[in-house]
């Protein structure tokens, strides 16, 4: 692992990386547009890292597993009061900012979670875990713009048109990164494992 640790340390300690993490270099009005909260500023940092040459950036929109979007109680108040305004500001500004800088065509923005929320409201005014149906947003990076693929039933409970599984989403993202999702990797016992075991590219959503 030594050479990989050395490469990681060199990358993290470089002046280019240090400059990318310095949000004070950004225009104050742009920082305001992203949102003066930890999530908005994290999304801005993601754009700076992409601009500096980082290949993949992940933002976790929750300080812990049971915070923010895990709205088992007070769902509508949380969404209207903080979650959606912060998300709308950060995501819209990110896409516009990437486009203004000529980066959107080669940057795939993926907004997704690991499950959806129940179509029925619980006794606490919240929505619980629901893995049967939920939405994903993909933008830039060769994705067809302004396009809605698939649909749920009228209750938002189950897919009703062109159901797409997590494996399909990951396979499509890998495809856009130039990685064949059908490729096999071998473990220490020489057993083959397909990169995406279940799922295929959805060409309908690509340009």
C-alpha positions as CSV (number, residue, x, y, z in Angstrom):
1,X,0.0,0.0,0.0
2,X,3.0,2.3,0.5
3,X,3.0,3.8,-3.1
4,X,-0.8,4.4,-3.0
5,X,-0.5,6.1,0.4
6,X,2.3,8.2,-0.9
7,X,0.3,9.2,-4.0
8,X,-2.7,10.0,-1.8
9,X,-0.6,12.1,0.6
10,X,1.0,14.0,-2.3
11,X,-2.4,14.7,-3.8
12,X,-3.9,16.0,-0.5
13,X,-0.8,18.1,0.4
14,X,-0.4,19.7,-3.0
15,X,-0.8,23.4,-3.5
16,X,-3.5,22.7,-6.2
17,X,-5.6,20.8,-3.7
18,X,-5.0,23.3,-0.9
19,X,-6.2,26.1,-3.3
20,X,-9.3,24.0,-4.3
21,X,-10.4,23.8,-0.6
22,X,-10.0,27.5,-0.1
23,X,-13.6,28.7,-0.6
24,X,-12.5,32.3,0.2
25,X,-11.2,32.5,-3.3
26,X,-14.8,32.4,-4.6
27,X,-16.9,35.4,-5.3
28,X,-19.2,36.2,-2.3
29,X,-22.3,36.5,-4.4
30,X,-21.7,33.0,-5.8
31,X,-21.2,31.5,-2.4
32,X,-24.5,33.1,-1.4
33,X,-26.3,31.5,-4.4
34,X,-25.0,28.1,-3.4
35,X,-26.3,28.7,0.1
36,X,-24.5,29.7,3.3
37,X,-24.9,26.3,4.9
38,X,-22.7,23.3,5.1
39,X,-24.4,21.6,2.2
40,X,-24.4,24.5,-0.2
41,X,-20.8,25.2,0.5
42,X,-19.9,21.5,0.2
43,X,-21.5,21.5,-3.3
44,X,-19.5,24.6,-4.2
45,X,-16.4,22.8,-3.0
46,X,-17.3,19.8,-5.2
47,X,-17.3,22.1,-8.2
48,X,-13.9,23.5,-7.2
49,X,-12.5,19.9,-6.9
50,X,-13.9,19.0,-10.3
51,X,-12.4,22.1,-11.8
52,X,-9.0,21.2,-10.2
53,X,-9.1,17.8,-11.9
54,X,-10.7,15.5,-9.4
55,X,-12.4,12.6,-11.2
56,X,-15.1,11.7,-8.6
57,X,-16.6,13.7,-5.8
58,X,-19.2,12.5,-3.3
59,X,-21.3,14.7,-1.1
60,X,-23.2,13.1,1.8
61,X,-26.2,15.3,2.6
62,X,-26.5,14.2,6.2
63,X,-24.4,14.6,9.3
64,X,-25.4,11.1,10.4
65,X,-27.6,8.2,9.3
66,X,-30.8,9.4,11.0
67,X,-30.6,13.1,10.1
68,X,-31.9,15.4,7.4
69,X,-33.7,13.4,4.7
70,X,-34.7,10.5,7.0
71,X,-38.0,12.2,7.8
72,X,-39.9,9.7,10.0
73,X,-41.5,12.7,11.7
74,X,-42.4,16.2,10.7
75,X,-41.7,15.4,7.0
76,X,-43.4,18.4,5.4
77,X,-42.2,21.0,7.9
78,X,-38.6,19.8,7.4
79,X,-38.9,19.7,3.6
80,X,-40.4,23.2,3.3
81,X,-38.4,24.8,6.0
82,X,-34.9,23.7,5.3
83,X,-34.3,20.6,3.1
84,X,-35.8,21.6,-0.2
85,X,-34.7,25.3,-0.2
86,X,-31.1,24.3,0.6
87,X,-31.1,21.5,-2.0
88,X,-32.8,23.7,-4.7
89,X,-30.3,26.5,-4.2
90,X,-27.2,24.3,-4.2
91,X,-28.2,21.9,-7.1
92,X,-29.5,24.7,-9.4
93,X,-26.5,26.8,-8.8
94,X,-24.1,23.9,-9.4
95,X,-25.6,23.0,-12.8
96,X,-25.6,26.7,-13.9
97,X,-22.1,27.2,-12.6
98,X,-20.7,24.1,-14.3
99,X,-22.4,25.2,-17.5
100,X,-21.0,28.7,-17.3
101,X,-17.5,27.3,-16.9
102,X,-17.9,24.8,-19.8
103,X,-17.7,21.8,-17.4
104,X,-21.2,20.4,-17.5
105,X,-20.9,18.4,-20.7
106,X,-18.1,16.4,-19.2
107,X,-19.3,16.3,-15.6
108,X,-22.1,13.9,-14.6
109,X,-24.1,15.1,-11.6
110,X,-26.0,12.3,-9.9
111,X,-28.4,13.0,-7.1
112,X,-29.7,9.8,-5.4
113,X,-30.3,8.0,-2.1
114,X,-30.5,4.4,-1.1
115,X,-34.3,4.2,-0.9
116,X,-37.5,6.2,-1.2
117,X,-40.2,7.2,1.3
118,X,-43.6,5.5,2.0
119,X,-46.5,6.9,0.0
120,X,-48.6,6.9,3.2
121,X,-48.0,9.3,6.0
122,X,-47.3,7.8,9.5
123,X,-48.7,8.9,12.8
124,X,-45.8,11.4,13.4
125,X,-46.5,13.3,10.1
126,X,-43.5,11.6,8.6
127,X,-42.7,9.1,5.8
128,X,-40.8,5.9,6.5
129,X,-38.4,3.7,4.5
130,X,-39.7,2.5,1.1
131,X,-37.5,0.7,-1.4
132,X,-40.1,-0.1,-4.1
133,X,-40.1,3.3,-5.8
134,X,-38.1,6.5,-5.8
135,X,-36.5,9.1,-8.0
136,X,-33.0,9.8,-9.2
137,X,-31.7,12.9,-10.9
138,X,-28.9,12.7,-13.5
139,X,-27.6,15.8,-15.3
140,X,-24.7,16.8,-17.6
141,X,-22.1,14.3,-18.7
142,X,-24.0,13.1,-21.8
143,X,-27.4,12.7,-20.1
144,X,-30.4,13.8,-22.1
145,X,-31.5,17.2,-20.6
146,X,-35.1,18.0,-19.6
147,X,-36.1,14.4,-19.8
148,X,-38.2,12.3,-17.5
149,X,-37.7,8.5,-17.8
150,X,-40.3,6.2,-16.3
151,X,-43.1,6.8,-14.0
152,X,-44.7,5.6,-10.8
153,X,-48.3,4.6,-10.2
154,X,-50.7,7.4,-9.0
155,X,-49.8,6.8,-5.4
156,X,-46.1,7.0,-5.9
157,X,-45.8,3.5,-4.5
158,X,-44.6,1.2,-7.4
159,X,-43.1,1.7,-10.8
160,X,-45.7,1.8,-13.6
161,X,-43.6,2.6,-16.6
162,X,-40.1,1.6,-17.6
163,X,-38.9,0.5,-14.1
164,X,-35.2,1.1,-13.6
165,X,-33.1,-0.6,-10.9
166,X,-30.1,0.6,-9.0
167,X,-27.9,-1.6,-11.1
168,X,-29.1,0.1,-14.3
169,X,-28.3,3.5,-12.9
170,X,-24.8,2.4,-11.8
171,X,-24.2,0.7,-15.1
172,X,-25.2,3.8,-17.0
173,X,-22.9,6.0,-14.8
174,X,-20.0,3.6,-15.4
175,X,-20.7,3.7,-19.1
176,X,-20.4,7.4,-19.2
177,X,-17.1,7.1,-17.3
178,X,-15.8,4.8,-20.0
179,X,-16.0,1.7,-17.8
180,X,-17.6,-1.6,-19.1
181,X,-20.0,-2.6,-16.3
182,X,-19.9,-6.2,-17.7
183,X,-16.2,-6.5,-17.1
184,X,-15.1,-9.2,-14.6
185,X,-12.8,-8.6,-11.7
186,X,-11.2,-11.5,-9.8
187,X,-10.8,-11.9,-6.1
188,X,-7.9,-13.5,-4.3
189,X,-9.3,-16.9,-5.0
190,X,-9.5,-16.2,-8.7
191,X,-13.3,-16.1,-8.6
192,X,-14.8,-13.8,-11.3
193,X,-17.2,-11.0,-10.2
194,X,-19.0,-8.8,-12.8
195,X,-18.6,-5.1,-11.9
196,X,-22.4,-4.6,-11.9
197,X,-23.9,-8.1,-11.3
198,X,-27.5,-7.1,-12.1
199,X,-28.2,-4.1,-14.4
200,X,-27.5,-2.7,-17.8
201,X,-27.0,0.7,-19.5
202,X,-30.2,2.6,-20.2
203,X,-29.4,4.2,-23.6
204,X,-32.8,6.0,-23.6
205,X,-31.5,8.6,-21.2
206,X,-28.2,9.3,-23.1
207,X,-27.6,11.9,-25.8
